[in-house]
């Protein structure tokens, strides 16, 4: 197992689970920001809608970056003989 013991594998698997949770949370928050942008636009507040739109973009970008981390963590867990 490349010099790793079971406790180290447990830590890597825990990091993977935490990263997956973060990715899912960013997705939920992005969906909420999209709804808020639509509501602000419907209410005739373009500045607020633009702010929520920018937030949606930032959350989407963060979600993509975290998704890349999930892939890296998954590969590490598999390389160490763990399950994902």
C-alpha positions as CSV (number, residue, x, y, z in Angstrom):
1,X,0.0,0.0,0.0
2,X,2.9,2.4,-0.7
3,X,3.9,3.0,2.9
4,X,0.5,4.2,4.0
5,X,-1.3,2.7,7.0
6,X,-5.0,2.2,7.5
7,X,-5.3,5.4,9.6
8,X,-3.8,7.5,6.7
9,X,-6.2,5.9,4.3
10,X,-9.1,6.7,6.7
11,X,-8.0,10.3,6.6
12,X,-7.8,10.4,2.8
13,X,-11.3,8.9,2.6
14,X,-12.6,11.4,5.1
15,X,-11.2,14.2,3.1
16,X,-12.9,12.8,0.0
17,X,-16.2,12.7,1.8
18,X,-15.8,16.3,3.0
19,X,-14.8,17.5,-0.5
20,X,-17.9,15.8,-2.0
21,X,-20.1,17.4,0.6
22,X,-18.6,20.8,-0.2
23,X,-19.2,20.3,-3.9
24,X,-22.8,19.5,-3.3
25,X,-23.3,22.4,-0.9
26,X,-21.8,24.8,-3.5
27,X,-24.3,23.4,-6.1
28,X,-27.2,24.0,-3.7
29,X,-26.1,27.6,-3.0
30,X,-25.6,28.3,-6.7
31,X,-29.2,27.1,-7.4
32,X,-30.4,29.4,-4.6
33,X,-28.5,32.4,-6.0
34,X,-29.9,31.7,-9.4
35,X,-33.5,31.8,-8.0
36,X,-32.6,35.0,-6.1
37,X,-31.3,36.6,-9.3
38,X,-34.5,35.8,-11.1
39,X,-36.6,37.1,-8.3
40,X,-34.6,40.4,-8.1
41,X,-34.9,40.8,-11.9
42,X,-38.7,40.2,-11.7
43,X,-38.9,42.7,-8.9
44,X,-37.3,45.3,-11.1
45,X,-34.0,45.5,-9.3
46,X,-31.3,45.0,-11.9
47,X,-28.4,45.9,-9.6
48,X,-29.5,43.2,-7.1
49,X,-30.0,40.7,-10.0
50,X,-26.5,41.4,-11.3
51,X,-25.1,40.8,-7.8
52,X,-26.8,37.5,-7.5
53,X,-25.7,36.6,-11.1
54,X,-22.1,37.3,-10.1
55,X,-22.5,35.2,-7.0
56,X,-24.0,32.4,-9.2
57,X,-20.9,32.6,-11.5
58,X,-18.5,32.5,-8.5
59,X,-20.2,29.6,-6.9
60,X,-20.2,27.7,-10.2
61,X,-16.5,28.3,-10.6
62,X,-15.9,27.1,-7.1
63,X,-18.0,24.1,-7.7
64,X,-15.9,23.2,-10.7
65,X,-12.7,23.6,-8.8
66,X,-13.9,21.4,-6.0
67,X,-15.1,18.8,-8.5
68,X,-11.5,18.6,-9.7
69,X,-10.4,18.1,-6.1
70,X,-13.0,15.3,-5.8
71,X,-11.4,13.6,-8.8
72,X,-7.9,13.9,-7.3
73,X,-9.1,12.6,-3.9
74,X,-10.9,9.7,-5.6
75,X,-7.7,8.7,-7.5
76,X,-5.7,8.9,-4.3
77,X,-8.1,6.7,-2.4
78,X,-8.2,4.2,-5.2
79,X,-4.4,4.2,-5.5
80,X,-4.1,3.5,-1.7
81,X,-6.5,0.5,-2.0
82,X,-9.5,2.2,-0.5
83,X,-13.1,2.4,-1.8
84,X,-14.9,5.4,-3.0
